Amino acid sequence: PRTEPIITLSGFMRFMAVVSIIITFWVAFYREPKIQPRENKKEHVKKIFRLYKQYYKNKNLLKFASFLTGVAIPLSMVIFVFIIELIQAGFEKEVASNLTTVMFPF
């Protein structure tokens, strides 16, 4: 067993910052942009409406969206009560909010 962690939170955050900077520079300087032909704006809007119509006709997607809505409302109440309980237990508001953000990122 180790007495110290393999990686600390600050070390992980620095590593991820360096990785994101490297990827950003790679995309900015070494990737060639894909040039797509311009479409007529009217055709583009029609294509978007057709896509939305397909989403609306998809019954599985509608069931999934209603399920997510049905779960999100009660879960938001649970999170709200959890924050209040943390504040009443002596946590600062900012700490309690950050804790729930880490626990429930959606």
URSUL-V857520 format. One record per residue. N is the residue number from 1. RES is the residue in three letters. PHI is phi as a letter, one per 20 degrees, with the letter a starting at -180 (NA if undefined). PSI is psi in degrees with one decimal (999 if undefined). BURIAL is + if it has 9 or more other C-alpha atoms within 8 Angstrom, else -. Layout:
BEGIN
n=N res=RES phi=PHI psi=PSI burial=BURIAL
n=N res=RES phi=PHI psi=PSI burial=BURIAL
END
This chain:
BEGIN
n=1 res=PRO phi=NA psi=143.8 burial=-
n=2 res=ARG phi=e psi=149.3 burial=-
n=3 res=THR phi=e psi=-17.8 burial=-
n=4 res=GLU phi=c psi=150.7 burial=-
n=5 res=PRO phi=f psi=158.1 burial=-
n=6 res=ILE phi=f psi=-43.6 burial=-
n=7 res=ILE phi=c psi=141.3 burial=-
n=8 res=THR phi=e psi=166.4 burial=-
n=9 res=LEU phi=f psi=-42.5 burial=-
n=10 res=SER phi=f psi=-37.1 burial=-
n=11 res=GLY phi=f psi=-40.1 burial=-
n=12 res=PHE phi=f psi=-43.4 burial=+
n=13 res=MET phi=f psi=-39.2 burial=-
n=14 res=ARG phi=f psi=-42.6 burial=-
n=15 res=PHE phi=f psi=-46.1 burial=-
n=16 res=MET phi=f psi=-34.1 burial=-
n=17 res=ALA phi=f psi=-43.8 burial=-
n=18 res=VAL phi=f psi=-42.8 burial=-
n=19 res=VAL phi=f psi=-44.2 burial=-
n=20 res=SER phi=f psi=-35.7 burial=-
n=21 res=ILE phi=f psi=-42.3 burial=-
n=22 res=ILE phi=f psi=-45.9 burial=-
n=23 res=ILE phi=f psi=-40.3 burial=-
n=24 res=THR phi=f psi=-46.3 burial=-
n=25 res=PHE phi=f psi=-38.0 burial=+
n=26 res=TRP phi=f psi=-44.9 burial=+
n=27 res=VAL phi=f psi=-40.1 burial=-
n=28 res=ALA phi=f psi=-37.2 burial=-
n=29 res=PHE phi=d psi=-24.4 burial=-
n=30 res=TYR phi=d psi=-9.7 burial=-
n=31 res=ARG phi=e psi=133.8 burial=-
n=32 res=GLU phi=e psi=130.5 burial=-
n=33 res=PRO phi=f psi=140.7 burial=-
n=34 res=LYS phi=e psi=116.9 burial=-
n=35 res=ILE phi=e psi=119.7 burial=-
n=36 res=GLN phi=d psi=145.3 burial=-
n=37 res=PRO phi=f psi=143.3 burial=-
n=38 res=ARG phi=f psi=139.2 burial=-
n=39 res=GLU phi=d psi=159.7 burial=-
n=40 res=ASN phi=f psi=137.6 burial=-
n=41 res=LYS phi=f psi=-36.6 burial=-
n=42 res=LYS phi=f psi=-43.1 burial=-
n=43 res=GLU phi=f psi=-36.9 burial=-
n=44 res=HIS phi=f psi=-43.1 burial=+
n=45 res=VAL phi=f psi=-40.5 burial=-
n=46 res=LYS phi=f psi=-39.4 burial=-
n=47 res=LYS phi=f psi=-40.2 burial=-
n=48 res=ILE phi=f psi=-43.4 burial=-
n=49 res=PHE phi=f psi=-37.9 burial=-
n=50 res=ARG phi=f psi=-39.8 burial=-
n=51 res=LEU phi=f psi=-43.6 burial=-
n=52 res=TYR phi=f psi=-37.1 burial=-
n=53 res=LYS phi=f psi=-39.6 burial=-
n=54 res=GLN phi=f psi=-38.6 burial=-
n=55 res=TYR phi=f psi=-41.8 burial=+
n=56 res=TYR phi=f psi=-34.0 burial=+
n=57 res=LYS phi=f psi=-16.7 burial=-
n=58 res=ASN phi=f psi=106.2 burial=-
n=59 res=LYS phi=f psi=-35.9 burial=-
n=60 res=ASN phi=f psi=-40.0 burial=-
n=61 res=LEU phi=f psi=-38.6 burial=+
n=62 res=LEU phi=f psi=-40.7 burial=+
n=63 res=LYS phi=f psi=-41.3 burial=-
n=64 res=PHE phi=f psi=-42.8 burial=-
n=65 res=ALA phi=f psi=-41.2 burial=-
n=66 res=SER phi=f psi=-34.2 burial=-
n=67 res=PHE phi=f psi=-46.0 burial=-
n=68 res=LEU phi=f psi=-39.4 burial=-
n=69 res=THR phi=f psi=-42.5 burial=-
n=70 res=GLY phi=f psi=-30.8 burial=-
n=71 res=VAL phi=e psi=-35.4 burial=-
n=72 res=ALA phi=f psi=-36.7 burial=-
n=73 res=ILE phi=f psi=-53.1 burial=-
n=74 res=PRO phi=f psi=-35.4 burial=-
n=75 res=LEU phi=f psi=-35.2 burial=-
n=76 res=SER phi=f psi=-34.5 burial=-
n=77 res=MET phi=f psi=-39.7 burial=-
n=78 res=VAL phi=f psi=-43.5 burial=-
n=79 res=ILE phi=f psi=-41.0 burial=+
n=80 res=PHE phi=f psi=-46.1 burial=-
n=81 res=VAL phi=f psi=-37.8 burial=-
n=82 res=PHE phi=f psi=-41.9 burial=-
n=83 res=ILE phi=f psi=-44.1 burial=+
n=84 res=ILE phi=f psi=-41.4 burial=-
n=85 res=GLU phi=f psi=-39.7 burial=-
n=86 res=LEU phi=f psi=-40.9 burial=+
n=87 res=ILE phi=f psi=-40.9 burial=+
n=88 res=GLN phi=f psi=-26.5 burial=-
n=89 res=ALA phi=f psi=-8.2 burial=-
n=90 res=GLY phi=o psi=-1.3 burial=-
n=91 res=PHE phi=f psi=150.2 burial=+
n=92 res=GLU phi=f psi=156.8 burial=-
n=93 res=LYS phi=f psi=-42.1 burial=-
n=94 res=GLU phi=f psi=-41.6 burial=-
n=95 res=VAL phi=f psi=-43.5 burial=-
n=96 res=ALA phi=f psi=-41.6 burial=+
n=97 res=SER phi=f psi=-42.1 burial=+
n=98 res=ASN phi=f psi=-37.6 burial=-
n=99 res=LEU phi=f psi=-46.3 burial=-
n=100 res=THR phi=f psi=-29.1 burial=+
n=101 res=THR phi=f psi=-39.3 burial=+
n=102 res=VAL phi=f psi=-39.3 burial=-
n=103 res=MET phi=f psi=-40.4 burial=-
n=104 res=PHE phi=c psi=82.0 burial=-
n=105 res=PRO phi=f psi=-10.6 burial=-
n=106 res=PHE phi=e psi=999 burial=-
END
